[in-house]
Amino acid sequence: MLILLLISSYAVKLVVFQLFPNMSYADTTFQYLEQAHRLMYGRGLLPWEFVSGARPWLVPGLILPGMEAARALGGLAQAQIFGAAAMCSLVSLLVIPPAFLWGWRAAGSVGAVICGALAAYWFETVYYAGQPLQDTIATFLLVPGVYLAYPDGPATSFRRLVLAGFVMAAALAFRIQLGPIVLLVGLWVARLNIRAYAAFVLGGIWPLLFLGALDWATWGMPFQSIIKYVKYQSVAIGETGDGRFGFVPWYHYPGWILAYWSGAFVLIAGTALLAARRLPLLLAIPVFNLAVLETIAFKHPRYLYPGEPFVLVLAGIGGTWLALRLWENTVPRWRIAAGGLVFVAITSALLGGFGYFAATFALGRGTILATRAVNADPAACGLAIAPGSSWWLSGGNAYLNPDKGLYGITAADPEFKARSQAFNFILTTTELPGEPMEDFTGTDYSKVACYANGTRGPACLWKRPGTCVPDAAPPLKASLPEWLDEAKGR
């Protein structure tokens, strides 16, 4: 059953990624896909994090083999993006065995199936599986680390705790912000046992030393990605401060939870609380994570995700207890398990496809479809983003076939006619619907099509006849914030 859950979960995640292309996070595109593309082809946009060295190369390095495999098989941009998603989805499967085993220990074979199904098919996990993000990849590692330390209460085996420390430290290497959760788990499990602390440290030191060595080799200083990140995010956050994107009141976190789970919230919360008496640490982790997040001004729903798998495990256990109490004497266990699996899959599909979260699956889709149209046109030789300052709404070089250049332009550019010889397609879009878009009417360009872009403005494609002169315009570059030390004087 566990093998079936793993295989089917992987298939579902890849199918959903292929059928519902989206570009919800600029981080996914420019901090990870674009940097892996830059490793492959030697060109790509540089966001401020990779100018200053405020991100480690772990995520680009993780997805690079999938992208290289796609390229080796003759695949271009679309196949390479799929290769990256295949790598991330493979890592996401690490969540399923711990959930399955927690369910087995607490509620037998039925609990194993239902908890495993929640880990395999829940809509948020399916969505995040294909997204190369530090937050989600770290969560995929955190869950098995916690299971090793807390299978049915605090573990006592020295060897097991060493391995738990190793896996949780690997999660920390990807996302240092999980430090409070890892500390909570360590204190909860070790308590006054010095030997347990020693085991955690003995296992945990190696992934962190690897991160330090990687930063040293790539940025020139051990742990630079952590130092620079803390420096800029704690005192600057220039592009998001002053009441702009991400700085929202405390009630947004509870609001997001209620909106995403909507009609299933009461059932999930009730069954999770019922099972928390058996595995209280699994409830303490999401509650503690929420409390920590509420102290930080910048808020985003994906930051809640590290606590979510633990809530779902508890909900699976509590739901199994209720189902067995109601039907164990009248319905065979295998039917209860099968019914629970189907219920989980249907509930997940309904919430993910028609609930508040559904918009996430469509965000940025128009930009991807427009870029694919450029890739598919044999006459296409270059693409410009208009305006170039909206580079972060594009797919960057990663979504564009490598034989085509990427540029930036505005209709008001006094050198428009000369510079537009570098490309024969222009992509226009806006962050919000209704915002004015660049208009190239009256130029050599005519509008080809506009694609729905989720909650963003439409992605419109303009085309002119003829070929390109690549040197007629400089390549598109990412703008850098004024507060960035490394950008001053450049």
N, C-alpha and C positions, 0 to 999 in steps of 0.2 A: 504493500500500500504506500509506503514511504517513497519507493522508487517511482510508482505511478504519479504521485503528487509532484515529485521533482520534475519528471519529464513533461507532464501536462502543464505545470506552472511555467516552465521555460517556453513551451510552445505558445501558450496564451500571451505571455509578455512580448514575444517577438511578433506575433500576429497583430496584437493591439498597436505596437509601435509602428508597424508597417501600414496599417489601415488608418491610423489617426495621427498623422505627422503633426508635430507642434513645435513651437519654439518659445516656451513659456519663460525661460530664464536666460538673460544675456550671459550670466555666469557659465551656463552649460556650453553656449556657443563659443564665447571668446576667451574664457579662461582655461577651457579644457579641449574642446574639439579643435578650435583654431590653433592652439599651441601644439597639439599632436600633429595637425596638418603642417605646421611650421617645421616640426622635426622631420617630417617626410619630404617636404618640397623646398624647405629653406626660405619660405615667405609666408607672411601672415600678419594680421593686425596685432599690435601690442597694447593691451589695456594697462592701466597704471599698476596693477598688481604684478605684472610680469616685466614692467620697467623697473620697479623698485625691488623686486624679489620678495614680495609679500605673500606669495603662494609657492608651495612645494611642487615639484614635478611628479608627484605620486600619481595623480589622476591622469594627466596626459600619458604618463608611462604605462598606466594600467590599460588604457584603451588603445594604445598604439599597436599592439599585436593584432587586434581585430581589424584595425584599419589597414595595416600592412598586408594582412592575409587577403582582404578584399582586393587590394591593389594588385597583389601577386596573381590573383585569379582573373585579372582584367577589369575589375570593377572601378568605376569612377566615383565621383563625389557621393552620389546617393548610396551606392554599395558600401562605401567606406564609413559613412555615418551609421549604416545598419551594422557594420562590423563592430563599431564602438558600442552600440547598444547591446549587441550580442555578448560582449565582454562584461558589461555592467550587469546584464540580466543573469549571467552565469554566477557572478558574485552574490546577487540577490538571493539565490537559492540557499545560501548559508542560513537564512532565517527559518527555513522550513523544518530541518531536523530537530532543533531545540524546541520549537513549538509542538511538534509531534511527540517528542519525548516527555515534555512537561505534561501534555494531555494524557499520555500513557500512564505516567506515575500517579497522577491525581484522579483520573477518571477512566482508566482502562482503555480498551481498544476503541470504544466509541469516542472517548475524549481525544485519543490520538488522531483519529480521522478528522474530527471537527476542528481541533486546534491546528492541525496540519493544513486543512482546507483554508482556514482564515489566513494563515501565513502565505499560502500559495496563490490565492485568488482575490484577496481583498483589493479593492480598486486603487487605493493609494499606493500600495506596494507594487501593483502591476504598473501603474503610471511611473513611479520613481525608478523602477528597475531599469528602464532604458535611458535614464538621465545621468550623465556623468557629473555628479555633484559630490563634493566632500561630505556634506551632511548625510546623504543617503548611503553612500558606500561605507562610511563610518558606522552607520546604524546596522548595516548588514553584518559587520564584524562584531559590533557590541553585543548583539543578541546571543550568539553562541558563546561569547566570553562570559556573559552573565550566567548562562546555563551551566557552564563548567564550574563556576564558583558557587552556584546555588541551584542544584538539580531538584532537590526536594527539601530545602533547608540548607544551611551553610555546609559546604563541602569541608572535609577534614583531611583528605589525601594530599600530601605535600606535592606529589607529582601533578595531580589534577589542578591544584592552585597555581603551580608554576605555569601550566598551559593556559589557564584562565588569565593570568597576568599578561602572558604573551599576546593573546588574542585581543584583550581589552586595550593594551598599549598600542597594538596595530590600529585599532579604531581611533585612538588618540592621535596617532601620527597623521591620519587623514583629517581629523577634525578635532583640534586641540580644545575647542569649546565644550567637548564632552567630558572635560576634566572633572567638573562637579559630580556628574553621574558616576564616573569611575571611582571617585573618592567615596561616594555614598556606598557603592557596592563593596568596596574594600573594607570600610568601617563596619558595615552590616555583617559581613561574613567573618572577618578576622576578629573583631571586637578586642579582647585583651590577649589574644593569642599571638605572641611575637613570632612564632614559627610561621604562622599563616602570612603575616606581613612580609617576612623574609622570602617566602615563596612567590608572592605577588611581585616583589621587587626583582627577584632573580629572573622571573619570566618576562617582566615588563621592560627591563632595561634594553633589551636587544632591538625591538622595533624603534624605540626612541633614538638609540644610537645610530640606527640605519638612517632615520630622518636627518639627524645631525650631519652624518657623513654625506648624504645626498645633497643637502643644502650647501655644505662645504664644497663639494665637487662642482655644483651647478651655479651657485651664487657667490662662492668665495668666502663664506663665513658659516660656521656651524649654527644651525637653528635660525638662520636669517629669516626664513619664511614666518616664523613665529614672532620674532623680534619686530620685524617691519610691520606685520599685521597689527600687533598690539599698539605699536607707535601710532599708526595712521588711523586705525579704527577707534582708538580710545580718545584721541584728541582732535581729529580732523573730521572724518566722515563728511568731507566737503560737499560732495555732490548729492547728499541725501539729508543734510541738516536743514535748520530753519523751517521746520514744518513741512518739508517736501516728502517725497515718496518714502514710505516705511516708518515714519515717525507718527505713530497713532496711539490713541489712548489704550489703557490696560484691557478694556472689555473686548477688544478685537480678538484676543486669543479664545476666550470662551465663545464668542460669536462665531468664529471660524469652526470650532469643534461642533457646535450645534448645527451650523449650516451644512457642513460636510456630511455628518451622520444623520441629520434631520430625523425622519421617522424612526430610525433604528437606534437613536441615542438612548432612549429609555431602556430598551432591551439590552444594549451593550453595557451601559452603566450599571444596571441592576444585576446582571449576571456576573459582571466583573467584581462588584462589591461582595457578592455572595461567595465567590471563590477566593477573595483576598485573605480570608482567615487562614487558608491553607498555604498560600505563598504571598505573604504581605510585602515582601521586597518588590514584587512585580507591580504592585500598586504604588509603592513609595517612589519608584523611579519616575513615572510620568508626572506625579504630583510635584515632586521635587524639581523636575525639569521645568514645569510650568511656572513654579514659584521663582526660579532663577531667571527665566525669560521675562517675567513681568518686571524685573528690576532694570531691564535694558530698554532704552528709548526706542531703538530700531527694532521693529517687529515684522515677522514674516511667517505665514502658516507652515512652511516647510520646516521651520525650526522646531515645531512640535513633533515631527515625525520620529525622532529617536525614542520617544516614550510610547508611541502607538502600538508597536508589536506586543509589548508587555500587557497593555490593556486588552488586546484581542485574545491573547492566550488566556487571561483570566476569564474573559467573556466565554471563550470556548469551553473552559472547565465548568464554569457555573451553568452554562446552557446545557451541557451534558448531564450534570447532576439533576437538573429539572426534568429533562427528557426521560432519563432513566427512572426517576420517581413516578412519572406519569404513565410510562408505557412498558417498563421492563418486564412486567409479568404477563403482558398481553401481546407484545410485538417482539420478534426476534431482534437481537442486538444488531445484526448486520443491516436490518432494515432501518433501524434508528440511525445508525451511522450513515447509511446511504442518503436517508432523508435529510440529515443534518448537512451533509456535503452539498446536496442540491440546493438547500435553503441558503447556505452561505454563498454559493455561486450566483444564484438569482438575485439575492439582496445586494451583493457587490455590483453586479451588472446594472441593476436599477439605479443605485446611488451614483455610480460612476458615469452612467450614460445619460441620466435624466435629472440628477440632483445638482446642487450648487457647484460641485466639483467639475461637472461636465464641461464648463467653459474652459477649464485648464487644458483639456484634450484638444481644443480647437485654436488656442491662442497662438498667433504667428503662423498658422497653417497657410494663409494666403501668400506670405513671403516665401515659404518653401515651394509652393506650387508654381509661383512666378519664376523662381530661380530654376526649378526643374524644366520649365518651358524654355528658358534660355539655354540650358544644357542640351535640350533635345533638338534645338534648331541648328542644323549644320552650317548656317550662315553666320551664327553668332560668334563674335570674336572678342567682345569686351562688354562689361556691365558696369554702369555707374549707379550709385545710390544718390538719390536726390531728396533732401539736401545731404551733403556729405557728413554734416554734423549728426545725422541720424544713423550713423554707421552701426550703432548698437542694436538697431531694429532689423538689420540685415542678417543674412546667414554667413557673412564674412567669406573668406576664401574657402572655408571648409565645405560649404554647400555648393560651391561653384567648381565645375570641372577645371582641372589645372591648366588647360590650354587657353583659358580665357582670363583676361586681366580684370581687376576690380578697381573702380575709381569713384570719385565723389564729384558732384557738380550741382550747381543751382541755375535756375532759368535766368536769374539776374546777373550771372557772371559776365563781365564785359568781354572776356575771352572765350565765351561759350562756344562759338562756331569753331575756333581753332582747337580747343580742348576736346570737343565732342568727336573729333576724328579718331580718338583713342578707343572709342567704344561704339557699338551700334544698338545697344539696349540701355534703357534707363528704368530703374525701379523706384517708384515713389510710394511712401506710406507715412502714416502718422501714429503717434502713440495712442491717441484717443479718437474715436469716431467724431466727425463733424469739424475737426481741425482743418484749416486750409492746407491744401496739398500743392506741391509744385505742378505748374501747368506749362507744357511745352508746345501748346498749340501755336502755330505760326512759325515753327522751326521745321527742320527736316524730319522731325520725329512725329509719328502718329500713334495714337493710343491703340494698343493691341487688345488688352483685356484687363479686367480688374477682378481680383480674387478676394473673397471674404476672409477676414483675418481675425476671427473671434471678436474679442472686445476691443481690439485695436482698429485703427482706420484701415480701409481696404488697401491691398497691395496692387498697384496699377503698373502695368508694363507698357513702355513706349519703345518703338523701334524705328530705325531709319534704314534705308537701303544702302548697300555698299559695304566695303571692308574697313579695316581698322589700321591706324598708324599708332602702335603701342606707345611710342615716345612722345606723342602729342600732349599727354597730360601725366602728371605724377600719380603714382598709385595711391589708393585710399589709405589714409592713416587714422588710427584712433586718436581722438583728442584726449589730452591729459589735463587733470584738474590743476588749478593754479596753486593749490596748497601742497602739491607734491614736490618735495625737495629735488628729486631727480629730474623734474621737468623744467626747473628754473634755468633760464639762460639757454634753453634748447629751442 
